[in-house]
Amino acid sequence: MPEILDTPATRTTDITPTSLPRILIIDDEAAIRESLDTLLTFEGFTVSMAIDGPSGLDLLARNQYDLLLLDLALPGESGIDLLPRITEMHPDLPVIMITAYGTVGNVVDAIRAGAENFVQKPWDNEKLLADIRTAIARHKAEEEVVQLKRTLKKRYNFENIIGKSDIMLRMFDLIAQVAPSRSTVLIQGESGTGKELIAKALHANSPRRDNPFVPVNTGAVPSELLESTLFGHVKGAFTSAISSKKGLFEVANGGTLFLDEIGTMTMDMQAKILRVLQDRRFMHLGGTSEIQVDVRIIAATNVDLREAVREGKFREDLFYRLNVIFLELPPLRARREDVPLLAAHFLKIYADENGTGDRALSPDALRVLMDYEWPGNVRELENAMERGVVLSSGRLITPDLLPSQLTGSTYSAALLDHRPGASLFDLMEEIERRIIADRLERCHWNQTEAAEFFRIPLSTLNQKIKRLNVEVKKRARD
């Protein structure tokens, strides 16, 4: 048991360097300190103790801790009075308040002052330990994300790309090596793996960084409008062309043009893109003079273009023009060690965006994330964390706040409970309706992306939406 120094100046217990999680207890009751020390030491924590605010602040000034257990009713300054000073010294230190008076007012005051959680005496040991482990895990995950971002920013100038797995570290090195060149890059990866983020990283680390980065989702632009979107048009080129307009190749001149979902282009459009890649020249739709541009092309696809070439759906000559540098992004299931970091990153983003205060995953919820296959990859994880933040009423996100497909819940079980007299055909239609609606919502109502996920033509998905009366909302964001 740690010794408590009883000198008037400090009355503290100092700590020695250790790799074990470090907890500081500030409480004036000897029995409480001893009880907590016994419990926490047995569970593998390193414990330091202080008997009042001044001695606790002294320890905090001289040492680093993973968590603080703070009594509300201290002699002199109360625990809530101390919190602002503690937060100023260690802004990210998790604090759990302990008190015998767990009124609603005390809880609200403690949380507003920055406490992580609130425990009432006498406490349940298992719950207290769970709260402590969750708070420490969240704190360490957030620290790791911050440190990782700093490292990636310093070494690679990457923004919002999170990963420490070997496969992603190799990807980062490759991006850093390729970025300074002017070579065309083809990025292949499943939907939701972050292909546009990689394209932005290539641009940001290239000599073109001060010029435009222009993304276009070629699969989301109707084929009859894509030529005008990319090459521009002159006044009168078609019925609605009431004025001349620059295309995205001109807008991106000197910079980078990111062609996403390039595998969806028609063969005719592919031929026109090939000409620009070869000659760096094009004409406005309806125009007669050539325009020369200096644009680096980064293309992305979630399909195997080699297979598309073999099937006659993609031009072989265009494929080889695009495939100068090939980057294959791994699916999230192939880099599971990045899941906790990504989850902490998204929880922080959406907690700040919604003004909810910090959010953390319960151990059970984290196990669910680690066991899931993530067919929607990083985007699906982001959506799950946003949902958890919005639906949570407390700091902890538990499995019941995660989407049903993560926890193994099935549509059919709920339907059988609520529609016992329905026929098998009716149940199957309802299940299909819910699956399509759920995927559309997670794709932010991007029907092209949903169709690709289901591996069906967009026209087939549209027919199912109409037949099943699926309510389709306006796309929330691109």
N, C-alpha and C positions, 0 to 999 in steps of 0.2 A: 504494500500500500504506500502511495507517495507520502512523503513527510510534508506537513504543513508548517511553514516557517512562521513564527509568532513574533517577529520583530515588528515594532510599530510602523516602520518605514514601508515594509512591503507586505508582510503576512501572506506570502505566496509560496507556491510550489513551482520550481522551475522545471524545465524538461531537458532531456538529452536528445541528440539527434537520433531519429528512428525512421524506418520506412513504414511503420504501422500508422493507421489513421490516428490523428491527434485531436483530442477533445479537451476543451477547457470548461470547467464547472465553476460558476460564480454563485455561491449560495452561503448564507450565514449560518445555516443549521448543520451542525456536525453530523447528525444522524443521516441527513439527506445526502451530504457529501460522501459519507462512508458507504451508504447503500448504492449510490450511483457508481462510485469507484469500484466496488466489488463486482457489480454487474458488468460494467464496461470492460474492466481488465480481463475478466473471464472470457468475454466475447472477442478479445484480441485487439482492443483499442489501447492507446497510450493516453493516460489521464493526467491532467494538471488541474490544480484546484486553487481557488482564491475565496476569501471569506467576506469580501466587500467590494464595492465598486472601484475605489482607488487601487487596491492591490490587483484586481482583475485587469484594469487598464494598463497597469505596469507590465503585467505578463504579455498582454496583447501588443505592447510597444516593442517588446524584445523577442517575440517568438511568432512563428506561423502556426496556425491551427486549421484543422479541417472542419470544425464545428464548435459552436459555443452553446452550452446549456446555461441559461441565465434566469435566476430567480427574480420574480416580479417584485417581491416585498423585501428589498435589501435595506439595511440601516443607512440613513442618510439619503443619498440619491436612489430612487427606485430603478428597477430594471428598465422600465420604459424611458425614464429620464436619461439613462446611460446609452440607450440604443443609438441616438444620433451621433454620439461621439465614437461609438464602436464602428458604426457604418463609415464614418469619415476616415478612420484608421484602416479598416479592411472592408471596402465596399461590397465585396463578393462573399464574405464569410457568412455561411448559414447560421442563423440563430434560432434556437428553440426555447421559448419562454416556459418556465415552470412556476406554478402558483397553487395555492390552496383555495384561491378565490376565482373560479372560472366563470365569471359573469360575462354576458354578451359584450358589455362595454369594455371589459378588460381585453377580451379577444380582439375586438375591433381596433382598440388603441394599439395593441401589440403588433397586429398585422400592418396597420398603417405606418407604424414606426419602423417597419422593416423586418419584423420577425418572420422566420420561415414557417413556424408552426407553434402550437400552443398546447401544453400538456398540463393536466390538472392532477394534483396530489389527492389521493394515492394513485399512481399510474399503473398501467398494465405493462409489465416488462416486455412482452413480445411486441406490443404495439409501439412502445417507445423505441425499441431496437430497430423495428421496421422503419419508423420515421427518421431515425438517425442515419441508417444505411441509405435510405432514399435521398435524403438531403445531401449527404456526402457524395453519393454517386452523381447526382445532378451537378453539384459544384465542380467535381473533377471533370465531368464531361464538358461542361461549359468552358472550363479552363483549357482543356485540351483543344476544343474548337478554336478558341481565341488564339492559342499558341500556334496551332496548325495554320490558321489564316495568316498570321504574321509571317510564319516561315515561308508559306507559298507566295505571299505578296512580295517578300524580300527577295526570294530566290527566282521566282518565275513571273511576278506581276500578275498573278491570277486573282480573279474576283469571284467569290461565291462558288468556288469549286472545292469540295470537301472530300478528303480521302487520305488514309494512311496505309491502305493495303498495298502489298507488293505490286499488284497489277496496276494500281492507279499511280504509284510512284514511278513505275516504268513509263506509264503514259505521260506523266508530267515531264520527265526527261526528254521524251520524244517530241513533245510539243515545243519545248524550249529549243530543241535542236532544229526543228522544221520551221518555226515561226519566222526567223529573219529572212528566209528565202522568198522568192516570188513564185515558187512552184504551186501548181494547182493541187488541192488537197481533197480527197474523198473520205468522208467520215461515215462509217457504217455502224449502226447500233439499233437495238430495239427501241420502240417508242418509249419516251420518258427517261432515257439514259443521260440526257444532257448534251446532246450534239451541238445545240446552239451555244451553250456555255463554252464548249471546247473551241468552236469557231471564233467566239469573241476573244478567247485567250490567245489564239493564234494571231489575231489582228492586233491585240494590245501589246504583244511582244514582238511586233514586226516594225520595220521602218515606216510603215503606213499608218501607224497608230494615231497620228494627228489628223488623218483624213477620214472620210466617212466609212462606217461599217453599216452596210445596208442588207438587212435580212428580208427574204421573201419566201413564203411558204407556197411553193408552186402547186402543191396539191390542193390548196384552199382557194386558188384563183381559177375561175372558170376558164377552160381552154381557149374559148373565143376571145377572152380579155387578156390572156397571159402575154401575147406578143406585144400588145400596146403597153402593158405594164412594164415589160422589160426594155423595150426599144423605143417607147414613146410614139407619138403620131403627130401628123400635121393637121391643121384645120381642114375639115371636110373629108378626112380619110374614111370616115364612116358616118352613119346618120347622126349619132350623138356627139361627134367630134366638133364641137362649136368653137374650139380654140386649140392651138398647138400645145403639146405637153411633152416634157422630157420623160424619158424612161429611166428605170433604175440603173441601167448601165451607165448613163450619163451622171446620175446622182452620185454613183459610187466612184466616179473617175478619180484616180489617185489613191483610192482606198480598196476596200474589200467588199465583194458581193457574195452573200451567203445564200445559196440555192438549196433550200430544204425540200425534202420529199421529191428529189429530182427524178426518181423512178416513176412518178405519175405522169410525166410529160408525154404528150403525143409524139409519134415518130416524126411528124412534120416539124414540131417545135424543137425536137432534138437536133434535127438537121440545121436549124437556124442558130442554135446555141453552139454547135460544132464549128460553124463558120466564124463566129465571133472569137472562139477560143483559138482558132488557127490564125486569123488575120488581125484580130483586135479592131475590127471595123464592122459597122452595121449601118443600116438606114432606118430612119423613122418609118413607121407604117404610113404608106401613102407618099413618102418622100422620094427624092431622086438623087440626093447627094449623100456620100458616105461620111460617117463620123468616126473618128479614131479615138479610142479610149485606152487608158492604162488602168486596168482593173485586175485584181487578184481574185480568182474564183475559188471558193470553198463550197463544195457540194456535200449534201448529206442524204442518206437513205436508210430506211429501216427494212429494206428487202435486199436479198442477195442479187446484185446487178449481174454477176456472172451467170447466174441461173436465168435471169431475165433475158440476157443476150442469147443463151442457148434456146430459149423459148421464142425468140424473135420479137420480144416486147421492148428491147432496148438496143440501140445501135452499138455495134461492137467498136466502131471507130471513136464514138463519143466516150464510151467506157474507158478506152485506153488514154484518151485525152484527159479525162478526169482523174484517172487512177495513177497519177504520177507519184503522189504520196498517199498511202492508205493508212488510215487510223481506224481501228476497230474498238469501239467502246464496250466494255464488259457489262453484262446485265448486273443488277444489284445482287441477285442471288449468288453471283460468282465473287462477290466481295463483301461478305456478311459482316466482317469486322468493321466496316464503315457505317453500318446501320446505326449504332448508338450515337456516333458523331453527327451523322446527318439528322437524326431525330432531335438531338439537342439543338442543333442549328435551326431547324424549322420551328421548334417550340419557342425559341427565343424570338424569332422573327414575328410569329403570329401572336405571341403574348404581348410584344411591344405594339404591334399593329392594332390589337383589340383592347389594349389598356387593361389587361387582366392581372398583371403581376406575373411573377415567374411561375412556370409550370414544369413538372417533372413526371417521368414515367414511373409507375410502380414496378417492382421487380417482376410481377406476373405479366404486366403489359409489355415490358422489355422482352421477356421470353417469347411472347406472342410474335413480336416483330422479328426476333431472331429466327423463329421457326417457319415464318411465312415465305413463300416462293417469290413474291413480288413480280407478278406478270406485268404490272404497269411501271415497274422500276422506281427511280427516284421520284418521279412525279406522283406516283401513287402513294409513296411514303409521305411526301409533302402534304398531299391532300388529307391523309389520315391524321397527321399532326395538327393541321388546321382545324379539322373536325374536333379533335380532342380538346384543343384550347377553347373553341367556341362553346362546346357542350359542358365543359367542366365547371363545377361550382366551387371547387377548392383547388389547392395547389397540385394535388396528385391526379394523374390521368391513369385510370384503371382499365382493364380489358373491356368492360361494358361500354366504354366511351369510344372504342375503336370500331371501324366498319365491320359489319357482320362477316364479310368474306375473310377477314384476318383471323377471326376467332373460331371459324369453322361452323358458324350458324348457317342454316340452310333456309332458303325461301320456302321450300315445300313443307317443312315442319310448321311454320307459322300459318301457312295456307290451310293445312289440314285441320288446325285448331279452329280457324275462323270460318272455314267453308266446308263443313263435314258432308254436305249433300252434293257438292260439286262433282261433275264428271271428270275423268282423267284428262280429257281433251281440254276442258275449261281450266283445270289446274295447270296444265302444261303451258297454255296460252298466258296465264297470269304470271307464271314463273318467267317465261320469255319476256313479257312486258317489263317486269321488274328488273331483270338482268340488263336489258337494253337501256332502261331509264337510269339505272345505277351507273353503267359505263359512260353514258352521255354526260351525266353530272360530273363524274370524275375526269372527263375530258374537257370540262368547261363548255359542253354543248358543241364541240367540234365534231361534226358527223363524219368527216373524212378520217379523223384519227380513230374514232370508234369503229368505223368499218375496217380499218387496217388491223385493229386489235382483234376483231372477230374473224378476220381473214375472209371477208366477203366483199363483193363489189358495193360501192356506195349506193348504186341504184337498188340493190337488194335490201340494204339497210333502210333506205327511204320507203320502200314498199312495206317492210315490216312495221315501221313507225306508223304509217297510215292505217294498215290493217289492224294493228293492235291498239290504235288510239293512244300512242305514247305521247305524253305532254312534253313538248320540246320548248325549252326556254331560250331566250336570246343569249348568245355567247357572252359569258362574263368577261373574258379576256382572251387574247390570242396566245 
